[in-house]
Amino acid sequence: MHAWPSVEVPTLKTELPAPTIFDSASQKLVALPTGQPTTIYVCGITPYDATHMGHAATYVAFDTLIRLWRASGADVNYAQNVTDVDDPLIERAMATGKNWQDIAIEQTELFRTDMTALRVIPPAHYIGAVESIDLVVERIQQLEKVGAVYRLDNDLYYPVTAAQTVGEIAHLSQAQMETIFAQRGGDPARPGKQNALDALVWRGQQPDDPWWESPFGNGRPGWHIECAAIALEYLDAQIDVQGGGSDLKFPHHEMSAAHAESATGKAPFARAYMHTGMVALAGEKMSKSLGNLVFVSKLREQGIDPMAIRLSILSHHYREDWEWFEHTLADNVERLAIWRAAFRSHTPAPDISASIAAVLAHDLDTPAALELIDQWASETVSGQHAESHNHDVALTVDALLGII
């Protein structure tokens, strides 16, 4: 599967500090390595109802991290998946009478165009679940060899007791996990399971369900094993950052990490787990089930500059939950106009590039970075400065925040 076109990112001349991010597992800020090859895996979309603002907020946040990380000297190897076969997609196909594959292709292409408009750097490896079936089968066979798979009817399950990861990222109790597991694709109440939290790794063939041949019988992969298989194939047995929305901490990130650790015998799967906050509309978290979604493509159709959409996202810290308001977008349309006027201005202005990099290096504090640029732009347009570095600031804003 192909990603979207590459983004031209300026090379900065100044030395940047190593970025720190908040690790959900340790609950601490951790410094990311620089000056060496590094790896990051960010969970991608299930391609239906793309690209809503929750999606956009996640991928803009990780794009900002990758921009800063690379600018600080890291050689970042970035992988992202597309869950182009899964229960929600199949349910949407049945509800609409459309072919599930057609929906996946259409929505994935819409996602690509939105990411291009938002100037998100594409991953080096953009991999669909469907094209990864053989990789999944291989990893399940590895799990079988170490006794980390059992059969229940025609399905295969992973026993959560096979690894220590489950419970260490989201920090939930057993009761909390069972409740959330039922809400997020799990089946804690299924009779015959060894543990309510055991995760499905291979679903035996069902009527009206896509399937593939395998040594375990016809069927299709479970959700979590797909990401484990893709990450292990295209990155490494241990990676630097596992990322996604905060709703993926459990079960998805804990389960996929557990699968990877059991298959390879190496732990931890990720040295840091980075998660973005949820985006709400009208007081409720944006969700496909509620239908309260704001789409990037719809805003673009209305003539909204994608850079104003990106600024609206960056005005919130990546870890915070926030609500989408139309006035926020209007404010950032105005902000963008002032910034661009300052970039074009021949009025002398100081170089605040180092200050921008410093606040971003501290857990991607984009709101603080925007405040610095706001003050600089306002003073530049009003002619309050005595030295000229407008071009340097414009390059830094482009390179680190993706705004032009």
C-alpha positions in Angstrom: 0.0 0.0 0.0 1.3 3.4 -0.9 1.2 6.4 1.5 0.9 10.0 0.3 3.4 12.4 -1.4 6.5 13.4 0.7 6.6 16.8 2.3 9.5 19.2 1.7 10.9 20.1 5.1 13.6 22.8 5.4 16.9 21.8 7.0 17.7 23.9 10.1 21.2 25.1 10.7 21.0 25.3 14.4 21.5 22.4 16.8 18.2 21.4 18.4 17.6 19.8 21.8 16.5 16.2 22.1 12.7 15.9 22.4 11.1 14.6 25.5 7.6 13.1 25.6 5.3 11.7 28.2 5.4 8.0 28.5 2.0 6.5 29.4 3.6 3.4 30.9 6.1 5.1 33.3 3.9 8.2 33.7 7.1 10.3 33.3 8.8 12.5 30.7 11.4 10.6 28.8 14.1 11.9 26.4 14.1 10.3 23.0 17.5 9.2 21.5 19.1 11.4 18.8 22.1 11.0 16.5 21.2 7.4 15.7 18.5 5.3 13.9 15.2 5.4 15.8 11.8 3.8 15.3 8.2 4.8 15.8 4.9 3.0 15.1 1.7 5.0 15.0 -1.6 3.1 14.7 -3.5 4.2 11.6 -7.1 4.5 10.7 -9.8 1.9 10.2 -10.9 3.4 6.9 -14.5 4.6 7.2 -15.6 8.1 8.2 -12.1 9.5 7.5 -10.7 12.0 8.2 -12.4 13.4 11.3 -10.8 15.9 13.6 -9.8 13.3 16.1 -7.8 11.5 13.4 -6.3 14.8 12.3 -5.2 15.8 15.8 -3.4 12.5 16.3 -1.5 12.5 13.1 -0.6 16.2 13.3 0.8 15.6 16.8 3.0 12.7 15.7 4.0 14.7 12.6 5.2 17.4 14.9 7.2 14.9 17.0 8.8 13.4 13.9 9.7 16.9 12.5 11.4 17.9 15.8 13.0 14.5 16.3 14.6 14.5 12.9 15.7 18.1 13.2 17.5 17.2 16.4 19.6 14.6 14.6 17.6 11.3 14.7 17.2 9.0 11.7 13.6 8.2 12.3 12.1 5.1 10.7 8.3 5.6 10.8 5.6 2.9 10.2 1.8 3.2 10.2 -0.9 0.7 9.4 -4.3 0.8 7.9 -6.8 -1.6 9.5 -8.5 -2.3 6.1 -10.4 -5.3 7.4 -12.1 -5.2 10.8 -15.5 -5.6 12.4 -16.5 -1.9 12.2 -15.7 -1.7 8.5 -17.6 -4.9 7.7 -20.6 -3.6 9.8 -20.5 -0.4 7.8 -20.5 -2.3 4.5 -23.5 -4.4 5.6 -25.4 -1.3 6.8 -24.8 0.6 3.5 -24.9 -2.3 1.1 -21.5 -1.4 -0.2 -18.5 -3.7 -0.6 -16.1 -3.5 2.4 -13.1 -3.3 0.1 -14.5 -0.4 -1.9 -15.2 1.5 1.3 -11.7 0.9 2.6 -10.1 2.0 -0.7 -12.3 5.1 -0.9 -11.7 6.2 2.7 -8.0 5.5 2.6 -7.6 7.7 -0.4 -9.6 10.4 1.3 -7.3 10.1 4.3 -4.2 10.5 2.0 -5.5 13.7 0.5 -6.3 15.1 3.9 -2.8 14.3 5.2 -1.3 15.9 2.1 -3.3 19.0 2.6 -2.2 19.2 6.3 1.4 18.7 5.3 1.8 15.6 7.4 5.1 13.7 6.6 4.2 10.3 5.3 5.5 7.1 7.0 8.2 5.2 5.3 6.1 2.1 5.7 2.3 2.5 5.1 1.0 -1.1 5.5 -2.6 -2.5 5.2 -3.8 -5.3 7.3 -5.0 -7.2 4.3 -1.5 -7.2 2.7 -0.1 -8.4 6.0 -2.0 -11.7 6.4 1.1 -13.8 5.8 3.0 -11.8 8.5 0.2 -12.3 11.0 0.1 -16.0 10.3 3.9 -16.2 10.9 3.6 -14.4 14.2 0.7 -16.5 15.4 2.9 -19.6 14.6 5.6 -18.1 16.8 3.1 -17.6 19.6 2.0 -21.2 19.2 5.6 -22.4 19.6 6.0 -20.7 22.9 2.5 -21.8 24.1 0.9 -18.4 23.9 -2.1 -19.5 21.8 -5.1 -21.7 22.6 -8.1 -22.7 20.5 -11.7 -22.1 21.3 -14.0 -23.6 18.7 -12.6 -22.3 15.4 -10.9 -19.3 16.9 -7.4 -18.8 18.4 -6.8 -16.7 21.5 -3.8 -15.2 23.2 -3.7 -15.7 27.0 -3.0 -12.4 28.8 -1.0 -14.2 31.4 1.7 -14.9 28.8 3.2 -11.4 29.2 3.4 -8.7 31.9 2.4 -5.8 29.6 -1.3 -5.9 30.1 -2.2 -3.4 32.8 1.1 -1.5 32.6 0.2 1.1 30.0 -3.3 2.2 30.7 -3.0 1.5 34.5 -6.5 0.0 34.9 -7.9 -2.6 37.3 -9.1 -5.9 36.1 -12.7 -4.8 36.4 -12.1 -1.6 34.5 -10.3 -3.5 31.8 -13.2 -6.0 31.4 -15.7 -3.2 31.0 -13.5 -1.3 28.4 -12.6 -4.5 26.6 -16.3 -5.1 25.9 -16.7 -1.6 24.6 -13.6 -1.8 22.3 -14.0 -4.9 20.3 -13.2 -7.5 23.0 -15.4 -10.4 24.2 -14.8 -10.8 28.0 -18.1 -12.7 28.5 -17.4 -15.4 26.0 -17.8 -18.9 27.6 -14.7 -21.1 27.5 -12.1 -18.4 27.6 -9.3 -19.0 30.1 -9.4 -15.3 31.1 -12.0 -12.7 30.3 -9.2 -10.5 28.8 -7.7 -13.0 26.5 -7.4 -11.5 23.0 -8.5 -13.0 19.7 -5.7 -13.5 17.3 -7.4 -15.5 14.6 -11.2 -15.5 13.9 -12.5 -18.7 12.2 -14.5 -18.2 9.1 -18.0 -16.8 9.7 -20.9 -16.4 7.3 -20.7 -13.1 5.3 -17.2 -12.5 6.7 -14.0 -12.1 4.6 -11.5 -14.9 5.1 -8.1 -16.2 4.2 -6.6 -19.6 4.2 -4.2 -20.4 7.0 -2.6 -23.3 8.9 -5.2 -22.6 11.6 -8.2 -22.9 9.2 -9.9 -20.3 7.1 -10.5 -17.0 8.8 -9.1 -13.5 9.4 -6.8 -11.9 12.0 -7.7 -10.3 15.2 -7.1 -6.5 15.5 -4.1 -6.4 17.9 -2.0 -9.1 16.2 -2.0 -7.1 13.0 -0.1 -4.1 14.4 2.3 -6.4 16.2 3.1 -8.3 13.0 3.6 -5.1 11.0 5.8 -3.4 13.6 8.0 -6.4 14.0 8.4 -6.8 10.2 9.1 -3.2 9.3 10.7 -1.8 12.4 12.3 -4.1 15.1 11.5 -6.4 18.0 11.9 -3.4 20.2 11.0 0.1 19.1 11.4 3.6 20.5 7.9 4.9 20.4 4.4 3.3 20.1 1.8 5.9 19.4 -1.8 6.6 18.9 -4.9 8.1 20.5 -5.4 7.7 24.3 -8.3 5.3 23.6 -5.8 2.8 22.2 -3.9 2.4 25.5 -6.2 -0.5 26.3 -6.8 -2.9 24.9 -5.0 -2.3 21.6 -1.5 -1.1 22.7 -1.3 -3.4 25.7 -2.4 -6.4 23.7 -0.3 -5.8 20.6 2.8 -5.1 22.7 2.1 -8.4 24.6 1.8 -10.3 21.3 5.1 -8.9 20.1 6.9 -9.6 23.4 5.7 -13.2 23.6 6.6 -13.8 19.9 10.1 -12.4 20.2 11.0 -13.0 23.8 12.1 -9.3 24.1 10.6 -6.7 26.4 9.5 -4.0 26.5 8.2 -3.8 23.0 8.3 0.0 23.1 10.6 2.2 25.2 7.9 4.9 25.3 4.1 4.9 24.7 2.9 8.3 23.5 -0.8 9.0 23.4 -2.9 11.9 22.2 -6.1 13.3 23.8 -9.6 13.0 22.6 -11.5 15.6 20.6 -15.1 16.5 21.5 -17.9 18.3 19.7 -20.9 19.7 21.5 -19.8 18.2 24.8 -19.3 14.7 23.5 -16.2 12.9 22.3 -16.2 12.7 18.5 -17.2 9.2 17.6 -18.6 7.4 14.6 -21.4 5.9 16.7 -22.7 9.3 17.8 -22.1 10.9 14.3 -20.7 14.1 15.9 -17.8 14.4 13.5 -16.0 17.3 12.0 -14.3 16.3 8.7 -11.1 17.8 7.4 -12.3 17.3 3.8 -15.6 19.1 4.5 -13.7 22.1 6.0 -11.4 22.1 2.9 -14.5 22.0 0.6 -15.7 25.1 2.4 -12.5 26.9 1.4 -10.8 26.7 4.8 -7.0 26.9 4.5 -5.6 23.5 5.7 -2.9 25.5 7.6 -5.6 27.1 9.7 -6.9 23.6 10.5 -3.4 22.5 11.5 -3.0 25.6 13.7 -6.3 24.9 15.4 -5.0 21.5 16.3 -1.6 22.8 17.4 -3.2 25.3 19.7 -4.0 22.4 22.0 -1.4 20.3 23.8 -1.3 16.9 22.3 -2.1 15.1 25.6 -5.1 17.2 26.5 -8.7 16.3 25.7 -10.3 19.3 23.9 -13.4 20.4 22.2 -13.8 21.7 18.7 -15.4 25.1 18.3 -16.0 27.1 15.1 -14.6 30.2 16.8 -11.3 28.4 17.3 -11.0 27.8 13.6 -11.9 31.5 12.9 -9.2 32.6 15.4 -6.6 30.5 13.7 -7.5 31.8 10.3 -6.7 35.3 11.7 -3.6 34.0 13.4 -2.3 32.5 10.1 -2.8 35.8 8.3 -0.8 37.7 10.9 2.0 35.1 10.8 2.2 35.2 7.0 2.3 39.0 7.0 5.2 38.8 9.5 7.0 36.3 7.4 6.7 38.5 4.3 7.5 41.7 6.2 10.7 43.6 5.5 10.5 45.0 9.0 13.5 43.8 11.0 12.6 41.2 13.7 14.6 38.9 16.1 15.3 35.2 15.6 13.1 33.2 18.0 13.9 29.9 16.5 15.9 28.6 19.5 13.0 29.5 21.8 10.5 27.7 19.6 12.6 24.6 19.5 13.1 24.7 23.3 9.4 24.7 24.2 8.6 22.0 21.6 11.4 19.8 23.0 9.6 19.8 26.3 6.8 17.4 25.6 5.8 19.1 22.4 4.4 22.2 24.0 2.8 23.5 20.8 0.5 26.1 22.6 3.7 27.7 24.1 5.3 27.7 20.7 2.3 29.4 19.1 2.3 32.1 21.8 5.9 32.9 21.1 5.3 33.2 17.4 2.1 35.2 18.0 4.0 37.8 20.0 6.9 37.9 17.5 4.5 38.2 14.6 2.5 41.0 16.2 5.6 43.0 17.1 7.1 42.4 13.6 4.0 43.6 11.8 3.9 46.7 14.0 7.6 47.4 13.4 8.9 47.2 16.9 12.2 45.3 16.2 15.7 46.3 15.3 17.3 43.2 13.7 16.2 41.1 10.8 15.7 37.3 11.0 12.2 36.9 9.5 13.3 34.3 7.1 14.9 32.2 9.8 11.7 32.2 11.8 9.6 31.3 8.8 11.9 28.3 8.1 11.7 27.1 11.7 7.9 27.4 11.7 7.8 25.4 8.5 10.3 22.8 9.6 9.0 22.1 13.1 5.3 23.1 13.0 4.5 22.4 9.4 3.0 25.8 8.8 3.7 27.8 5.6 
